[in-house]
Every structure is written in structure tokens, then in C-alpha cells.
């Protein structure tokens, strides 16, 4: 079953590369045109000149450096969906419909399949492959049927591939797609967690890169679709808010290629712990400082209104100074808490090394110093066995040499 799936994926790469080439040629012919998603020239340029080539590059690097890993080919299939986000409506009804059909039937399924096969190219647990591959094939067929039963596609453009006889069954096809796709989506969430629990240290580091992408995507989605509308009453992901939409979707487009590429190619793989730590620290710091700033501004303005009778710009100045003075101590406190809560081993190791440094400066007894070295190694490295051997130095030859030199000087 996996062999058939791999062959189908490699055949579909031709389709993906053809669509990407079509989008790039259209961009060269119409560089100032706007995309259909956000009606933005800049978003179209960034997507077609940065995100799509980067996704293709990482996919081909995985194919070359890690032969047999299906994650690379699946990433190339995903590049077709990335390019579709920047296609202009005026490209023509048939080319636009081809992109739309590709996204529904192949693009997003490639992303889910990539998560299922991440990072070694095999579905985990192995027994799930027997029913996941048929689900992927069924989902692709249902996606095609949904597309054929739809009279209009994105941006309400007419679908030239629509079959009127199937339009009455569109609801049925949609519910079947949800029914069949739900176990696959659930497995895409569970599989990395199972791999992390049972995997070796290297595989855990690889999964952390995928988790970082998932965490940032979830945080951005919650911020954009829930928090921002509740606070402002507007929509963050809209054509009226193109700047944030551009930044958000550019970041989301970069992270799959970068995270998967680093994890599978294992380039700077072990930097993920540092990245996660700093992300946690500065995210919490930003939230706390924002609350302090707006809280202090509101409180001081209320105080000035009560005392002076009107608002004063001094409240903003004082709040800014308070924020500036709070950054360093707050960051240290948050860093210490994060290390103590999530990186306990590293936190203990740093404490032990700091204590040993102080002992090293003051200790002169060799036996005590030897015991301290053994304790530090055992506490920080956690070896199964530790021993220390010291080479004895014969000082007699040095004493004789010193006496000979002294006699020569005196003579």
C-alpha cells in the first residue's frame, strides 16, 4: 500500500510543478496584478517569489539528502497550494479552476499526509497505515466530487468543471468527506504525540520543531479569530487589514518549510530547545508588559483626572519609564521560572556549575576538589558510572634540575 502511495505522490509532483510554473509565468507577465485572496500586490510577490520557491527548495533538499523519505515529495505537493494563494482572478477560468481543484483534492491532503509521515517518512504507529492510506485516497476522490458538484469556486468565479447532475449531491459529498477525513485529522494530531512518547531523543527534537509550528499557528489563529474581534469588533484577517494578514500568512507559509526542513535534514536540530525557551519567555514578557502599560496608563490618567481635573500626557511618559525599568528584572524572573518549570535538568545543572565555580576558586584541598568534580559530573551528565584518575607527577627530577641550575649559577 505504501509503495502505491509513494508512486502516486511522485506522479502528482509533475502536476504541482506545472501549476507552480504557470503561476510564476503569470507573475512575470503581470507583476503588478493583485491576488484573489487579499487583493494585494505585495502579498502576491512575497508568496510567489519567497514562500513557494522556499517550499520547493526544502522539498528537493529532503529528496536529495534523505532518499526514500516521502516528506520531501509531499512538501513539493504542498507548494502547489502555497502558490494558489497568490493567483490572480484574471488568470482565466480554466487555470483558476485547475488551481482550485488541486487545492481541494491534493494540496491540503498532502499537508495532513506530511504530518502523518513526519519525520522518518513512515506512518506511526505502523498498524495505522492499513486504514490511513485508503482514507487518504477516499478523501481525494470525495474532494474531486465536491469540486465537480460546485458551480462556483473561490471569489465566486464560475467553475468550468462543474457537472449539474452532481450539484444535488454536494451536501452528501461534503458530509462524507467530513466523516472520512475526521479520523485522519485526529490521527494527524495523535501520531506526533505518540512518536514523542516512544521515540528516541533525536526524534523528540524533530517533533519539537513541528510542535513549534503548531503552537505558533494555534496562537495566531486564536489571536486573529477570537481575541482581536472581541477587543476591537473588527476582523483581523480581512482585505481591510492587509498588513497583518500579509505578515501572518507569510509567517505561516515560512514555518512549514523551515520547521520540516530543519527537522528532517537535522540542520541545527538541537537549537529547538533554545528557540522554545526564548519564545515562551518573550511571549509571556510581552503579555505582562502590555497589561502593565495599559493598566498604568488607565490608572494614572484616572488619578490625573481626579487631582488635576483633566488627562495628562505625563501618564504615558511615566508608564513608558516604568516599562523600561521592568523589562530586565521581569525577563530574568520569567526565565528562571521557565527553566525551573520546563527545563528542570538544565536549571539544576546551571546551579551546580555555578556552585562548583565558586568552590574551584576557593578550594585547595585535592581530595575535596576531586569529590566536587565527581559530584558535578554525576549531577549534570547523569552517567551510569563515573571515575576520576589523577596522574602522579614525580617532582624529584625537577628538584635535581633546579639544584644543578643553582650550582651552575653559583660557580
C-alpha positions in Angstrom: 0.0 0.0 0.0 2.8 2.4 0.9 4.6 1.7 -2.4 1.4 2.6 -4.4 1.0 5.8 -2.3 4.7 6.8 -3.0 4.3 6.3 -6.7 1.1 8.3 -6.8 2.8 11.1 -4.9 5.8 11.2 -7.4 3.3 11.3 -10.3 1.4 14.2 -8.7 4.7 16.2 -8.4 4.5 16.8 -12.1 1.1 18.4 -11.7 2.3 20.5 -8.7 5.4 21.8 -10.6 3.2 22.5 -13.7 0.8 24.7 -11.7 3.7 26.5 -9.8 5.3 27.2 -13.2 2.1 28.6 -14.5 1.7 30.9 -11.5 5.3 32.1 -11.8 4.9 32.8 -15.6 1.7 34.7 -15.0 3.5 36.7 -12.3 6.3 37.6 -14.7 3.7 38.7 -17.3 1.6 40.7 -14.8 3.9 41.6 -11.9 1.7 44.4 -10.6 -1.6 42.5 -10.6 -3.2 41.6 -7.3 -4.0 38.2 -5.8 -7.6 37.0 -5.3 -7.1 36.4 -1.6 -6.2 39.8 -0.2 -6.2 41.9 -3.3 -2.5 42.8 -2.6 0.4 43.1 -5.0 2.9 42.7 -2.2 1.3 39.5 -0.8 1.3 38.0 -4.3 5.0 38.9 -4.8 6.1 37.5 -1.4 4.1 34.3 -1.9 5.4 33.6 -5.4 9.0 34.8 -5.0 9.7 33.7 -1.5 7.3 31.2 0.1 6.7 28.9 -3.0 10.4 28.7 -4.0 11.5 28.1 -0.4 8.9 25.2 0.0 10.1 23.7 -3.3 13.8 24.0 -2.3 13.3 22.3 1.1 11.3 19.5 -0.6 14.1 18.9 -3.2 16.8 19.0 -0.5 15.0 16.4 1.5 14.7 14.2 -1.6 18.4 14.6 -2.3 19.7 14.3 1.3 17.2 11.8 2.7 16.3 9.4 -0.2 13.2 7.4 0.4 11.6 9.9 2.8 8.2 10.8 1.4 8.0 14.0 3.5 10.1 15.8 0.8 7.8 14.9 -2.1 4.7 15.8 0.0 6.2 19.2 0.7 6.5 19.8 -3.0 2.8 18.9 -3.4 2.0 21.4 -0.7 3.9 24.1 -2.7 1.1 24.0 -5.3 -1.4 25.1 -2.6 1.0 27.8 -1.4 1.2 29.2 -4.9 -2.6 29.1 -5.3 -3.0 31.7 -2.5 -1.3 34.3 -4.8 -3.0 33.5 -8.1 -5.0 36.4 -9.6 -8.6 36.0 -10.7 -7.9 37.3 -14.2 -5.6 34.3 -14.9 -8.6 32.7 -16.6 -11.5 30.5 -15.6 -9.8 27.2 -16.6 -6.4 27.8 -15.0 -8.0 29.2 -11.8 -10.3 26.1 -11.7 -7.3 23.8 -12.0 -5.6 25.5 -9.0 -8.9 25.3 -7.1 -9.3 21.6 -7.9 -5.7 20.9 -7.0 -6.1 22.5 -3.6 -9.3 20.6 -2.7 -8.1 17.2 -3.9 -4.3 17.2 -3.3 -2.8 20.2 -1.5 -4.3 20.0 1.9 -4.3 16.2 1.9 -0.5 16.5 1.2 -0.1 18.6 4.3 -2.0 16.1 6.5 -0.1 13.2 5.0 3.1 15.0 5.6 2.3 15.3 9.3 1.4 11.6 9.4 4.7 10.6 7.9 6.9 13.0 9.8 9.8 12.8 10.4 11.1 9.4 9.0 8.6 9.0 6.1 6.6 6.2 7.8 3.2 6.3 9.4 3.2 5.8 13.1 2.0 3.5 14.7 2.7 1.1 11.8 -0.6 -0.7 12.1 -2.5 2.5 11.3 -1.1 2.5 7.7 -3.6 -0.2 6.7 -6.6 2.1 7.1 -5.0 5.6 6.7 -3.9 5.1 3.1 -7.4 4.1 2.0 -8.7 7.2 3.9 -6.3 9.5 2.0 -7.4 8.0 -1.3 -11.1 8.3 -0.4 -10.7 11.9 0.7 -9.0 12.8 -2.6 -11.9 11.2 -4.6 -14.5 13.0 -2.5 -12.6 16.3 -2.9 -12.8 15.8 -6.7 -16.6 15.0 -6.5 -17.2 18.1 -4.3 -15.4 20.2 -6.9 -17.4 18.8 -9.7 -20.6 19.4 -7.9 -19.8 23.1 -7.2 -21.0 25.7 -9.7 -18.7 28.4 -8.3 -15.3 28.3 -6.6 -13.2 30.8 -4.8 -14.1 34.5 -5.2 -17.5 33.4 -6.7 -15.9 32.6 -10.0 -17.7 30.1 -12.3 -16.4 26.6 -12.2 -15.9 25.3 -15.7 -15.6 21.7 -14.5 -19.0 21.7 -12.7 -21.4 18.9 -13.6 -25.1 20.0 -13.0 -26.1 16.3 -12.4 -23.9 16.2 -9.3 -25.0 19.5 -7.7 -27.8 17.9 -5.8 -25.3 15.5 -4.2 -22.9 18.3 -3.0 -24.2 18.1 0.6 -23.8 14.3 0.7 -20.3 14.5 -0.7 -19.4 17.2 1.9 -20.7 15.1 4.9 -18.9 12.0 3.6 -15.7 14.0 3.3 -16.1 15.2 6.9 -16.9 11.6 8.1 -13.9 10.1 6.3 -11.5 12.9 7.0 -12.1 13.2 10.7 -10.2 10.0 11.7 -7.4 11.1 9.5 -7.2 14.6 11.1 -7.4 13.1 14.5 -4.6 10.8 13.7 -2.5 13.7 12.4 -2.8 15.2 15.9 -2.2 12.0 17.9 0.7 10.5 15.8 3.3 13.1 16.7 2.4 12.8 20.4 2.8 9.0 20.2 6.1 9.4 18.4 7.3 11.8 21.0 6.5 9.5 23.9 8.1 6.4 22.3 10.8 8.0 20.2 14.5 8.5 20.8 16.0 11.8 21.8 16.7 12.8 18.2 13.2 12.1 17.1 11.8 14.1 20.0 13.9 17.1 18.9 12.5 16.7 15.4 8.9 16.6 16.7 9.6 19.7 18.8 10.1 21.7 15.5 6.8 20.5 14.3 5.2 21.4 17.6 6.7 24.9 17.4 4.9 25.5 14.1 1.7 24.1 15.5 1.9 26.3 18.6 2.5 29.5 16.6 -0.3 28.6 14.2 -2.7 28.0 17.1 -1.7 31.2 18.9 -2.0 33.3 15.8 -5.4 31.8 14.9 -6.7 32.4 18.5 -5.4 35.9 18.4 -6.8 36.7 15.0 -10.2 35.0 15.1 -11.2 35.3 18.8 -9.2 37.9 20.8 -8.9 40.6 18.1 -12.7 40.6 17.2 -13.7 40.6 20.9 -11.5 43.6 21.6 -12.0 45.7 18.5 -15.1 44.4 16.9 -13.3 44.1 13.6 -11.8 41.3 11.6 -8.1 40.8 11.7 -7.9 38.6 8.6 -9.7 40.8 6.1 -8.8 42.8 3.0 -9.1 46.0 5.1 -6.4 44.7 7.4 -4.0 43.6 4.6 -0.8 44.4 6.6 -1.4 42.0 9.4 -2.8 39.4 7.0 0.3 39.7 4.9 2.6 39.3 8.0 0.6 36.4 9.4 0.3 34.3 6.3 3.9 35.0 5.3 5.0 33.6 8.7 2.6 30.7 8.4 3.9 30.0 4.9 7.6 30.1 6.1 7.2 27.9 9.1 6.1 24.6 7.5 9.1 24.6 5.1 11.6 25.8 7.7 10.4 23.6 10.6 10.1 20.4 8.5 13.4 21.2 6.7 15.4 21.7 9.9 13.8 18.6 11.5 14.2 16.2 8.6 17.6 17.5 7.4 18.7 17.7 11.0 20.5 21.1 10.5 20.9 22.9 13.9 18.3 20.4 15.2 19.2 20.9 18.8 18.6 24.7 18.7 14.9 24.0 19.1 15.1 23.9 23.0 16.7 27.4 22.9 14.1 28.7 20.5 11.2 27.3 22.5 12.6 28.7 25.7 13.0 32.2 24.3 9.6 32.1 22.6 8.0 31.3 25.9 10.0 33.9 27.8 9.4 36.8 25.4 5.7 35.9 24.8 4.9 35.9 28.5 7.1 39.1 28.9 5.2 40.8 26.1 1.8 40.0 27.6 2.8 41.1 31.1 4.4 44.4 29.9 1.3 45.1 27.7 -1.0 44.6 30.7 1.2 46.7 32.9 1.4 49.5 30.3 -2.3 49.8 29.6 -3.2 49.3 33.3 -0.7 52.0 34.4 -1.9 54.4 31.7 -5.5 54.0 32.7 -4.7 54.3 36.4 -2.6 57.3 36.1 -5.0 59.1 33.8 -7.8 58.4 36.3 -5.5 59.8 39.0 -4.7 62.9 37.0 -8.3 63.5 36.2 -9.2 63.3 39.8 -6.4 65.5 41.0 -5.9 68.0 38.2 -9.2 67.8 36.5 -8.1 66.6 33.1 -5.9 64.0 31.4 -2.2 64.5 31.2 0.5 63.1 28.8 2.6 62.6 31.8 0.7 59.3 32.4 2.1 57.9 29.2 5.6 59.1 29.9 5.6 57.6 33.4 4.1 54.3 32.1 6.8 54.1 29.4 9.5 54.7 32.0 8.0 52.0 34.3 8.0 49.5 31.4 11.6 50.3 30.5 12.7 49.8 34.2 10.7 46.5 34.4 12.0 44.7 31.3 15.2 43.3 32.6 14.1 42.1 36.1 10.9 40.6 34.7 12.7 38.8 31.9 15.1 37.2 34.5 12.2 36.2 36.7 10.3 34.6 33.8 13.4 32.9 32.5 14.1 31.4 35.9 10.5 30.2 36.2 10.5 28.7 32.7 13.8 26.9 33.4 12.6 25.6 36.8 9.2 24.5 35.4 10.0 23.1 32.0 13.8 22.6 31.9 14.5 21.4 35.4 17.5 19.3 34.5 19.2 22.3 32.8 18.2 24.6 35.7 19.8 22.2 38.2 22.9 21.8 36.1 23.4 25.5 35.9 23.1 25.8 39.7 25.5 23.0 40.2 28.1 24.5 37.8 27.8 27.9 39.4 28.4 26.4 42.8 31.3 24.4 41.5 32.9 27.6 40.0 32.8 29.2 43.5 34.3 26.1 45.0 37.1 26.0 42.4 38.2 29.5 43.3 38.4 28.8 47.0 39.2 25.1 47.4 42.9 24.0 47.8 42.4 20.5 49.3 42.9 18.0 46.5 40.7 15.3 47.9 37.8 17.7 48.4 38.3 19.1 44.9 38.3 15.6 43.4 35.0 14.8 45.1 33.5 18.1 43.9 34.4 17.3 40.3 32.8 13.8 40.5 29.6 15.3 42.0 29.4 17.9 39.3 29.8 15.3 36.5 27.3 13.0 38.1 24.7 15.7 38.7 25.0 17.4 35.2 25.7 14.5 32.9 23.9 11.7 34.7 26.3 8.9 33.6 25.9 5.3 34.7 29.4 5.3 36.2 31.9 8.0 36.8 35.5 7.8 38.0 38.5 10.2 38.0 42.1 9.2 37.7 44.9 11.6 38.5 48.4 11.2 37.1 51.1 11.3 39.7 53.9 13.7 38.9 57.5 12.9 40.0 58.9 16.1 41.4 62.4 14.6 42.0 63.8 15.2 38.5 62.6 18.8 38.7 64.3 19.3 42.1 67.6 17.8 40.8 67.4 20.1 37.7 66.8 23.1 40.0 69.8 22.1 42.1 72.0 21.7 39.0 71.0 25.1 37.7 71.6 26.7 41.1 75.1 25.2 41.3 76.0 26.4 37.8 74.9 29.9 38.6 76.8 29.9 41.9 80.0 28.6 40.1 
